[in-house]
């Protein structure tokens, strides 16, 4: 069984829904999941509450780390916790773990400045950053179904 950590930043429910779709896909592939929201202190809750605070043990537990980024530019206040943990953890303990990112439009648009920034930090911490291609599905262009399919692939 694979462990998939899905974290996301969201001011709206769009990115949250995509993160949830990735998580559902991973569960469909019989993975265990953890969901964490990357939010600035005092940020308004989105659709669901209680994702918990990202901790080092989440990164150590995960076989695959998925990061959803709503903003095309890095928002340091929201990413601070993740970046801090990546620098604090021993790279040997993260080495070989897989990671990939997606933006507000899923995997359909190019890599934004925020995605490149986070992918660089993940790579520097020892994770293998995968170039995720959005899989086709029976439902064609339905973004939620395509993100579920990407979540299923995260368990390989």
N, C-alpha and C positions, 0 to 999 in steps of 0.2 A: 504494500500500500504506500502511496506517495503522499507527502504533505505539501500543500500549496498555501502560501501566504499571499493574500490579495490585499493590497493597501491602495488607497486612493485619496486624492484631494477633490473636494467638490463644494461648490457654492450653489449648485443646482442639482436636481436629481438625475440629470443626464449621465454624468460620469459615474454616479453611484449605481445607476441601473446597469451600466456596462460592467462595472466591477462585480455586481451581483450575478450577472450573466456568466462571467468567467468562473465565479465560484460554483454556480449551479453545474456548469459543464464539468468542472473538476470532480464534483460529487457524483455526477452521472458516470464518470470513469472510475468511481470507487476510491477517490482520494479523500483525505481528511483536509479540512480547510480552516483557516483563520482569516477573519476580515478585520482590517484596521483602517480608520479614517485618519488621514494626515490633515490636521486642522490647526490653524493659529489659535493661541489661547483666547478663550472667550468667543470663538466663532459660533454662529447660529447652527443648530442641528439641521441636518437635511432630513430626508424621508424616514429614516430609521435612527434610533438612538442606541447607545451602548455598544459601540464597536470595540471599545477598550482602547487603551493607550499602547502604542507600539513599544515593545521592549526587546532587549537583546535576545531573550529566550525565544521570541517569535522567529527571529532570523536564524537562530541555531536549529530550531525545530524543522524549518522548511527545507524541502528538497528543491522547490521552485518558488521564486519570489516574483510577483506580478505587481507593477506599479502603474496606476491610472492617474494621469496628470490632466487636470482641467485647463490650466492656463498654458498658453504656448511659451511663456517666458517663466523661468524659475522664480518661485515665490519663497524666498529664504525662510520666512517666518513659519510656513507650513512644512517645509522640508528639513528644518533644523534638527528635529528629533531623529529622523532617518539618517541624515548625514553624520550626526554625532555618534550614533550607534555603529555606523559603518567604520568610523575611524577608531572607535574604542575596542571593537572586537578583534581578536586575533585572526588575521587573514587565513591562517592555516585551518581555522574552524569553519570558514566560509568557502574555502577553495573547492571548486568543482560544482557548487550549487548553481542551478540555472536561474536566469532572470530575464524578464522582458517587460517592456513598457507599452502603454497605449495612451492615446490622447482622447479628447472629448468626442471626437468622431470615430473612436475605435482605432482600428489599424488601417483605415482607408486613406488617411492623409499622410504626407511625408513626416519625417521626424522633426519635431519642433525643437527650439532651443532648450526647452525644459526637459524633453525626452533625452536629448543628447547629454545634457548636464547630469541627469540622474543615472543614465546608463554609464557614463564615465565614472561616477562615484561607485556604482555597483561593481564595475570592472576593477577599479583600483582596490576594492575591498576583497577581491579574490573570486567573485562570482563570474560565471560564464554568461555573457549577455547574448541572447539569441536574437537573430533577426526574424521576428515573427511575421509570417505572411498570413493574411486573413483567409481562412479556409472557405471554400464554397459549401453551401448547404442545399438541402432539398428545397428549402423555401427561398432560394435565390438570394436576393439582396437584403433580407431582413437582418439588420445590424445586431439585434439581440441574439438571434440564432447563430450568427457568425461568431459572436463573442463567446457563446456557449461552446461552440466547436473549438475555438482557440483554448478555452479552459480545459476541454477534454484532452487536447494535445499537450497541455502542461504537465500531465501525469506520466508522460513517456520518459 
